[in-house]
Amino acid sequence: MSAPSFIETLRNAFGDCVCTDAVSLRTASSDWSGRYGSCSAVVRARCEADVVTLLRLAQEMRFAVVPRGAGTSATGAVLPSGHAVVLDLSAMNRILDIDTRDMVAEVEPGVLTQRLQQAVEEHNLLYPPDPASSDICTLGGNVATCAGGLRAVKYGVTRDYVLGLRCVLLGGEVFETGGRNLKDVSGYDITRLLVGSEGTLAVVTRITLKLVPLPPARSTMLASFLTDDGAFQAADLLLANGVWPRALESMDAQALRLAAAAVGEDVEEAVRSRLLVELDGEAHAVHEEQTRTMTMLQPFSATLTLANDAGAHARLWRGRRAISSAVLNISPAKRSEDLGVPRGQLAAAVTELRGIGEAHGIGVLVYGHAGDANLHCNFLYDPAQAGAPERLEQCVQLAYAAVLARGGTITGEHGVGLRKREALAASLGPVRSRLMRAIKRVFDPDNLLNPGKVLPEDCA
């Protein structure tokens, strides 16, 4: 297959929706992982028929296709290589239906998560999954990685809300899984298999999502502590006493100061950790739970701030959502890992991760979802410093081993992508690895759909 005839075939099929200029190729070859790949062309799909045509051509001409939404992957999950074609799904961004009786939404994969959240709230409904990047990430990307986010402690993750999918296989065959039924046990659960498969099995063109009633009331508070593990102790205390928050977010000393700086707040030097707590439900129940929460936290918190209005609520969350990008204000570079452990191991795991960083001269900043023990562990380093990249890699590999030894996981919500393939292989064991490879071969026997992701070696 020569490059000119290959590109000519694409242009004949898709016209101006094919991009081969340097800027488009460079943009489509990057994501939030900080890595770059390479591709021959970008095809901007307008509808499912475009996806069908491209995947049919891919099988006939044997070129790889990498599905892409907003490119917010932190693991290199959408990085192409070689002569791959990037399938840009961002223009397939219609909300097809919001059904208040069935309490479902049907959307195309390019719909931004926050846009759907806002749209369903106008109908007094809630789409609970809430990644911190909800204003820029797409629902197709959320499905690909089984995104979790800030409300997972109470409401669960993307997988818990995907009722059905419409997908296209390599070769152009269209199929549907699931539907609008809340209960369906007819055969293998292919829907849940596809959620989290990172575009390696099929391309999703339509998503049916479960919605829930919008809670009429909510309460947000921020507790500060004078010890490093104060936020974790407080989270344990709340959950052990029957308080089940909508969100329960912890921040270490560095992270909380970045959050505070984002909203212009001064923080006392003695403050070492913070816990952001959000409750929701019926007004009377939220008031009672708020009172209980404040009563439990006051004895050992340095300060306790209650958001008394919508502006104060937005301010607290604006600070939390700003942490990821603000990390680069204090470090030339970072590597963010979304490690998870059983909840009871949380404080000890963070102490161990800090020790690993200190031993290798790598800074460690930790924040994240204390309620489900999913941490965003940021390893801070200067790539220009001699030996820093090598020390960083050693540190990360030891961190993987540390959480796995505690019964944890190398990724709670970001997925495997390109970056964590080898670590996944080490954690799977031979039987699970064999099964995953077999599944890949069933869906994609020629290994042309987002190849090189998740599994550590080619599966063809």
C-alpha positions in Angstrom: 0.0 0.0 0.0 1.7 3.2 -1.1 1.0 6.4 0.8 -0.3 8.5 -2.1 -2.9 5.9 -3.2 -3.8 5.3 0.4 -4.5 9.0 1.0 -6.3 9.3 -2.3 -8.6 6.4 -1.4 -9.5 8.2 1.9 -10.1 11.5 0.1 -12.3 9.8 -2.4 -14.4 8.4 0.4 -14.4 11.3 2.9 -13.5 14.4 0.9 -12.6 17.4 3.1 -13.1 15.3 6.2 -9.6 13.9 5.6 -6.7 16.0 7.2 -3.1 15.5 6.3 -1.6 18.9 7.2 1.2 19.0 9.8 -0.8 20.7 12.5 -3.7 18.2 12.3 -1.4 15.2 12.3 0.6 16.6 15.3 -2.5 17.3 17.3 -4.0 13.9 16.6 -0.7 12.2 17.6 -0.7 13.6 21.2 -2.7 13.3 24.4 -2.4 14.2 28.1 0.3 11.5 28.7 3.0 13.9 27.4 3.9 11.4 24.7 3.7 11.7 20.9 2.9 9.2 18.2 2.6 9.5 14.4 -0.2 9.0 11.9 -0.7 9.3 8.2 -4.1 11.0 8.2 -7.0 12.1 10.4 -10.6 11.3 9.3 -13.2 13.4 11.0 -16.4 11.3 11.2 -19.7 13.0 10.7 -21.9 10.0 11.3 -22.0 6.3 11.8 -21.8 5.7 8.0 -18.3 7.3 8.0 -17.2 5.0 10.7 -18.5 2.0 8.8 -16.7 3.1 5.6 -13.4 3.7 7.3 -13.4 0.4 9.1 -14.3 -1.4 5.9 -11.4 0.2 4.1 -9.1 -0.5 7.1 -9.7 -4.2 6.8 -9.4 -4.2 3.0 -6.2 -2.1 2.8 -4.9 -3.3 6.2 -4.2 0.0 7.9 -4.6 0.6 11.7 -7.4 2.8 13.0 -7.1 4.7 16.3 -10.5 6.1 17.6 -10.2 9.5 19.3 -12.4 11.9 21.2 -11.0 14.9 23.0 -7.6 13.4 23.5 -7.6 13.7 27.3 -6.1 10.3 27.9 -3.4 10.3 30.5 -2.0 6.9 29.5 -1.4 7.3 25.7 -4.6 5.4 24.9 -5.2 7.4 21.7 -1.6 7.7 20.4 -1.2 6.3 16.9 1.9 4.9 15.3 3.3 4.2 11.9 0.8 4.7 9.1 -2.3 4.6 11.3 -5.4 6.7 10.6 -6.9 8.6 13.5 -10.7 8.4 13.6 -11.8 11.7 15.1 -15.3 11.2 16.6 -15.6 14.7 18.2 -18.0 15.9 15.5 -20.5 13.1 16.3 -21.7 15.1 19.2 -25.5 15.0 19.2 -27.7 14.3 22.3 -30.2 12.1 20.5 -32.8 11.6 23.2 -33.5 12.4 26.8 -36.4 10.2 27.9 -37.8 11.2 31.2 -40.1 8.2 31.5 -37.5 5.5 30.8 -34.9 7.8 32.5 -32.3 7.2 29.8 -30.3 9.4 27.5 -29.0 8.4 24.0 -25.9 10.2 22.8 -23.2 10.1 20.2 -19.7 9.5 21.5 -18.5 13.1 20.9 -20.9 14.7 23.4 -19.0 16.4 26.2 -19.8 14.9 29.6 -20.6 18.2 31.2 -23.0 19.1 28.4 -25.0 16.0 29.0 -25.0 16.6 32.8 -26.4 20.1 32.2 -29.0 19.0 29.7 -30.5 16.3 31.9 -30.5 18.5 35.0 -33.0 20.7 33.1 -35.3 17.7 33.3 -34.6 17.1 37.0 -32.4 14.2 36.2 -28.8 13.4 37.0 -26.0 11.7 35.1 -23.8 10.9 38.0 -20.3 10.0 36.6 -18.2 13.2 36.9 -14.6 13.1 35.8 -12.7 16.2 36.9 -12.2 17.0 33.2 -16.0 16.8 32.5 -16.0 20.2 30.7 -13.7 18.9 28.0 -13.8 15.1 28.0 -16.3 13.1 25.8 -18.7 10.4 26.8 -17.2 8.1 24.2 -13.8 8.6 25.9 -15.5 8.0 29.3 -16.9 4.7 27.9 -13.5 3.7 26.5 -11.8 4.0 29.8 -14.7 3.4 32.2 -14.1 6.8 33.7 -14.9 7.3 37.4 -14.5 10.7 38.9 -15.7 12.7 41.8 -19.0 11.1 42.6 -18.0 7.4 42.2 -18.0 6.8 46.0 -21.8 7.1 46.1 -23.0 6.6 42.5 -20.4 4.3 40.9 -18.5 4.7 37.6 -19.4 4.9 33.9 -19.9 1.2 33.6 -22.7 1.4 36.1 -24.7 3.7 33.7 -24.1 2.3 30.3 -27.2 0.3 29.4 -26.5 -0.2 25.7 -24.1 0.5 22.9 -24.2 0.6 19.2 -20.7 -0.3 17.7 -18.9 -1.0 14.5 -16.4 -3.8 14.1 -13.3 -3.7 12.0 -14.6 -4.5 8.5 -17.7 -2.3 9.0 -20.2 -4.6 10.6 -22.6 -2.8 12.9 -24.0 -4.4 16.1 -25.9 -3.4 19.2 -25.6 -4.6 22.8 -28.0 -4.0 25.6 -30.8 -1.5 25.3 -33.0 0.5 27.6 -33.7 -2.3 30.1 -32.5 -1.8 33.6 -32.3 -5.6 34.0 -31.0 -7.9 31.2 -29.2 -11.2 31.7 -29.6 -12.6 28.2 -26.2 -14.1 27.4 -22.7 -12.8 28.0 -22.6 -9.1 29.0 -20.8 -7.7 26.0 -21.8 -4.2 26.9 -19.7 -4.3 30.1 -16.9 -6.0 28.2 -16.7 -3.1 25.8 -16.8 -0.4 28.5 -13.2 0.1 29.5 -11.8 -1.7 26.4 -10.1 1.6 25.2 -11.1 1.3 21.6 -9.3 -1.9 21.0 -12.4 -4.1 20.3 -14.9 -1.9 18.4 -15.8 1.7 17.7 -18.8 3.1 19.7 -21.2 5.2 17.7 -24.1 5.5 20.1 -24.4 5.2 23.8 -27.6 4.6 25.9 -27.1 5.9 29.5 -29.1 5.4 32.6 -30.1 8.5 34.5 -31.3 9.0 38.1 -33.5 11.6 39.8 -31.7 14.8 40.5 -31.3 15.2 44.3 -33.1 18.3 45.4 -30.5 19.4 47.9 -26.8 19.3 48.5 -24.2 20.5 51.0 -20.5 21.0 50.5 -17.9 21.5 53.2 -14.1 21.7 53.4 -12.3 20.3 56.5 -8.6 21.1 57.1 -6.3 19.0 59.3 -3.0 19.5 61.0 -1.7 16.0 60.2 -0.8 14.3 56.9 -3.3 11.5 57.5 -6.0 13.6 59.0 -8.1 13.7 55.8 -7.9 9.9 55.5 -8.9 9.4 59.2 -11.8 11.7 58.7 -13.0 9.9 55.6 -12.8 6.5 57.5 -14.8 8.0 60.4 -17.6 9.3 58.2 -18.0 6.1 56.2 -17.8 3.9 59.3 -20.6 5.9 60.9 -23.0 5.6 57.9 -22.4 9.0 56.2 -22.2 8.2 52.4 -21.2 11.4 50.6 -21.7 12.2 47.0 -18.0 13.1 46.9 -15.2 12.7 49.3 -11.9 14.2 48.1 -8.6 14.3 49.9 -5.7 16.7 49.3 -2.2 16.5 50.7 -0.3 19.7 51.9 1.0 20.6 48.4 -2.3 19.8 46.6 -4.5 21.8 49.0 -2.3 24.8 48.6 -2.5 24.6 44.8 -6.3 24.4 45.1 -6.4 27.3 47.5 -4.2 29.4 45.2 -6.5 28.8 42.3 -9.3 30.6 44.2 -7.1 33.2 45.9 -7.2 31.7 49.4 -4.4 31.9 52.0 -3.8 28.7 54.0 -2.1 28.5 57.4 1.3 26.8 57.3 0.2 24.3 59.9 -2.5 22.8 57.6 -1.3 19.4 56.3 -4.3 17.8 54.6 -7.9 18.6 53.6 -11.1 16.7 52.9 -13.8 18.1 50.5 -17.1 16.6 51.4 -20.3 16.8 49.4 -23.7 15.4 50.5 -26.9 15.2 48.5 -30.5 14.0 48.8 -33.7 15.3 50.2 -33.3 18.6 52.0 -34.2 17.3 55.5 -31.9 14.3 55.1 -29.0 16.5 53.8 -29.4 18.8 56.8 -29.3 16.0 59.3 -26.3 14.4 57.6 -24.5 17.8 57.4 -25.0 18.2 61.2 -23.7 14.7 61.9 -20.7 15.3 59.6 -19.8 18.6 61.2 -20.1 17.1 64.7 -17.8 14.2 63.8 -15.2 16.4 62.1 -14.9 19.3 64.4 -13.0 17.6 67.3 -9.9 17.0 65.2 -10.1 19.4 62.2 -8.3 22.7 62.2 -11.0 24.5 60.4 -14.4 23.5 58.8 -15.8 25.7 56.0 -19.4 25.2 54.9 -20.4 26.5 51.4 -23.5 28.5 52.2 -24.5 29.4 48.6 -24.0 28.3 45.0 -21.0 30.7 44.6 -19.2 29.2 47.6 -19.9 25.7 46.4 -18.5 26.5 42.9 -15.4 28.1 44.5 -14.6 25.0 46.5 -14.9 22.7 43.5 -13.1 25.1 41.2 -10.1 24.8 43.4 -10.3 21.0 43.5 -10.6 20.7 39.7 -7.7 23.1 39.2 -5.1 20.9 41.0 -4.0 18.7 38.0 -3.0 21.6 35.8 -1.7 23.7 38.7 0.9 21.0 39.6 3.1 22.3 36.8 3.3 25.6 38.6 5.6 24.0 41.2 7.4 21.4 39.1 8.9 21.4 35.6 7.2 18.1 34.8 5.0 15.5 36.4 3.8 12.0 35.9 0.3 11.3 37.2 -0.7 7.8 38.2 -4.2 6.9 39.3 -3.4 4.1 41.7 -6.0 2.3 43.8 -5.9 0.3 47.0 -8.5 -1.2 49.4 -9.8 1.6 51.5 -8.3 0.3 54.7 -4.8 0.4 53.0 -5.1 4.1 51.9 -3.0 6.0 54.5 -0.3 3.3 54.7 0.0 3.2 50.9 0.4 7.0 50.7 3.2 6.8 53.3 4.9 4.1 51.3 4.6 6.0 48.1 6.1 9.1 49.6 9.0 7.0 50.9 9.6 5.6 47.4 9.7 9.1 46.0 12.1 10.3 48.7 14.5 7.4 48.2 14.7 8.3 44.4 14.8 12.0 44.7 11.3 12.4 43.2 8.7 14.6 44.7 5.3 13.0 45.5 2.0 15.0 45.5 -1.2 13.1 46.3 -4.9 14.0 46.0 -8.0 12.2 44.8 -11.0 10.1 45.7 -10.6 9.2 49.3 -14.1 7.6 49.3 -13.1 4.8 46.9 -9.3 4.9 47.7 -8.4 6.0 44.1 -5.4 8.3 44.3 -3.9 10.7 41.8 -0.3 10.3 42.8 1.8 12.9 41.0 5.5 12.2 40.7 7.3 15.5 40.3 10.7 15.8 38.6 12.9 17.9 36.3 13.6 16.1 33.0 16.6 18.2 32.4 18.3 17.0 35.6 20.8 14.2 35.0 19.3 10.8 35.6 15.8 12.1 36.5 13.9 10.2 33.9 15.5 6.9 34.9 14.9 7.6 38.6 11.3 8.5 37.8 10.7 5.2 36.0 12.2 3.3 38.8 10.0 5.1 41.2 6.8 4.5 39.2 7.6 0.8 38.8 8.1 0.5 42.6 4.8 2.3 43.2 3.0 -0.2 41.0 4.5 -3.1 42.9 3.6 -1.4 46.2 -0.1 -1.0 45.5 -0.3 -4.5 43.9 1.3 -6.0 47.0 -1.5 -4.3 49.0 -4.2 -5.9 46.9 -4.6 -2.7 44.8 -4.6 -1.7 41.2 -2.3 0.2 38.8 -5.2 2.1 37.4 -8.5 3.0 39.0 -10.0 5.1 36.2 -7.5 6.3 33.6 -7.0 2.9 32.0 -4.0 1.1 30.7 -3.3 2.6 27.3 0.3 2.6 26.1 2.0 3.6 29.4 0.8 0.8 31.7 0.9 -2.2 29.3 3.9 -4.0 30.9 2.7 -3.4 34.4 -0.7 -4.8 33.5 0.9 -8.0 32.1 2.8 -8.4 35.4 -0.5 -8.1 37.4 -2.8 -10.2 35.3 -1.2 -13.7 35.5 -1.1 -16.2 32.7 -4.8 -17.2 32.7 -6.3 -13.8 32.6 -3.7 -12.7 30.1 -4.6 -15.6 27.8 -8.3 -14.8 28.0 -7.8 -11.1 27.2 -5.7 -12.0 24.2 -8.4 -14.4 23.0 -11.1 -11.7 23.3 -9.0 -9.3 21.3 -8.5 -11.9 18.5 -12.3 -12.5 18.4 -13.1 -8.8 17.9 -10.0 -7.8 15.9 -8.2 -10.8 14.4 -5.9 -8.6 12.3 -4.9 -6.3 15.3 -5.8 -3.2 13.4 -8.0 -1.4 15.9 -6.0 0.8 18.3 -3.1 -1.7 18.2 -0.4 -1.8 20.9 -2.7 -0.6 23.7 -3.7 -2.4 26.9 -2.1 -5.7 26.0 1.7 -5.7 26.1 2.3 -7.4 22.8 0.6 -7.8 19.4 -2.3 -10.2 19.6 -2.7 -11.0 15.8 
